[in-house]
Amino acid sequence: MKNIFILVCFLCFAGCETLPRNPEIWMELEINACLPTAIVFKQALNRQGIWAEVFRYSWRTDKGKLRGHAMVVYLYPPGKNKLWTYDALGSYRTYAYKDDVVGIARAAHRVRGNTEEVFNEEFIK
């Protein structure tokens, strides 16, 4: 019985997805470093054969202040149709089409608990 329990535990952990991590994790702690952090993470993903793009968008706060943010969108694991977005808060499963930057930005903003409308969405090439 003990062996069966160990086997079941192993199979559960072996089936878990481990998301890629940013190789320059220290960048996440810097103020206003979302763009360079996204660029470094995109390059690391591309080196591993993972499709990834950097995108940016803007929004207005409740007090009318203009804000902007940059993130990475990537497909993981390779060959699967699972879209993720990454920023200093981590990777979040994001439901949008990989070539629809407007849908990606809106979904990524909302999945992180934000309710503001976004605009000026664009891929950074």
Residue pairs with C-beta under 8 A, 6 or more apart in sequence:
17 76
17 77
19 76
19 84
19 91
20 41
20 44
20 45
20 48
20 50
20 74
20 76
20 91
22 28
22 37
22 40
22 41
22 44
22 86
23 40
23 41
23 44
24 37
24 40
24 41
27 33
27 36
27 37
27 40
28 37
28 88
29 88
30 37
33 88
34 69
34 70
34 71
34 87
34 88
35 54
35 56
35 70
35 124
37 70
37 87
37 88
38 54
38 70
38 71
38 72
38 86
38 87
39 54
39 124
41 52
41 72
41 86
42 52
42 53
42 54
42 72
42 74
45 51
45 52
45 72
45 74
46 52
49 78
50 74
50 75
50 76
50 78
51 74
51 75
51 78
51 98
52 72
52 73
52 74
52 75
53 72
53 73
53 74
53 98
53 123
53 124
53 125
54 70
54 71
54 72
54 123
54 124
55 70
55 71
55 72
55 73
55 101
55 104
55 105
55 121
55 122
55 123
55 124
56 68
56 69
56 70
56 71
56 120
56 121
56 122
56 124
57 68
57 69
57 105
57 109
57 118
57 119
57 120
57 121
57 122
58 66
58 67
58 68
58 69
58 118
58 119
58 120
59 66
59 67
59 68
59 109
59 114
59 116
59 117
59 118
59 119
60 66
60 67
60 116
60 117
61 67
61 116
62 116
68 120
69 87
69 109
70 87
70 124
71 85
71 86
71 87
71 108
72 85
72 86
72 87
73 83
73 84
73 85
73 86
73 94
73 98
73 104
73 108
74 83
74 84
74 85
74 86
75 81
75 82
75 83
75 84
75 98
76 82
76 84
82 93
83 93
83 94
83 95
83 96
83 98
83 104
84 91
84 92
84 93
84 94
85 91
85 92
85 94
85 104
85 107
85 108
85 111
86 92
87 108
87 112
89 112
92 108
92 111
92 112
93 111
94 104
94 107
94 108
94 111
95 107
96 103
96 104
96 106
96 107
96 108
97 103
97 104
98 104
101 121
101 122
101 123
102 121
104 121
105 118
105 121
106 118
106 121
109 116
109 118
